[in-house]
Amino acid sequence: MPLLEIPADAVALTYARSLYDLASERGGREKIEEVLAELEDVLEIARHDAEFAELLSSRSVTAEARGASLRRIFAGRVTDLTLNFLLVLNAKKRIGALPAFVEGFDSLVQQRLGRVEVDVFTAERLDAASLASLRERLQGALSREVVLHPYIDPQMIGGVKLRIGDQLIDGSIATKLRRLKDQLATDGAAGVRARLPDILSE
């Protein structure tokens, strides 16, 4: 049974606030970011390890047995705060919805720390200088600290697509070519030539 891919709800946000406050008390921003990174690592393991995902979501595994396994796997490998959070979710029979709780915590962290996460899609991997330049421009436009998550999309011809929250900003060459095709169908070649600079700069 896969982990439940559900959006963060009120319960998840309540847990997220409690975890945030505890992490803040125990080490401030550094501890908050450490716990977030560890939870994301746990979630990444669950996404790629079917056996571990089954451990988290299986109804045939008792909470006691699952808790013992979590301690055996993560004790000494993650902070006590992260391990205790997993154990609390397990005791409350909510560990199968781990993605929602990590999403809720991540959203709260970004909000409280004044950051915004941006997914960047390109046809080829961007080098460090290009990512730094893009981050600087986005921070100037958004007036917030920007955390970039670069991805390669082999279906793109070129250009860049950005996803900020649920908003997709598509500046890919493929999209511009589709705009040209649509414009050609409606306005003809003369209309496209007249609007070509505007279409390519959109």
Secondary structure, 3 states (H helix, E strand, C coil): CCCCCCCCCHHHHHHHHHHHHHHHHHHHHHHHHHHHHHHHHHHHHHHHCHHHHHHHHCCCCCHHHHHHHHHHHHECCECHHHHHHHHHHHHCCCHHHHHHHHHHHHHHHHHHCCEEEEEEEECCCCCHHHHHHHHHHHHHHHCCEEEEEEEECCCCCCEEEEEECCEEEEEEHHHHHHHHHHHHHHHHHHHHHHHHHHHHHC
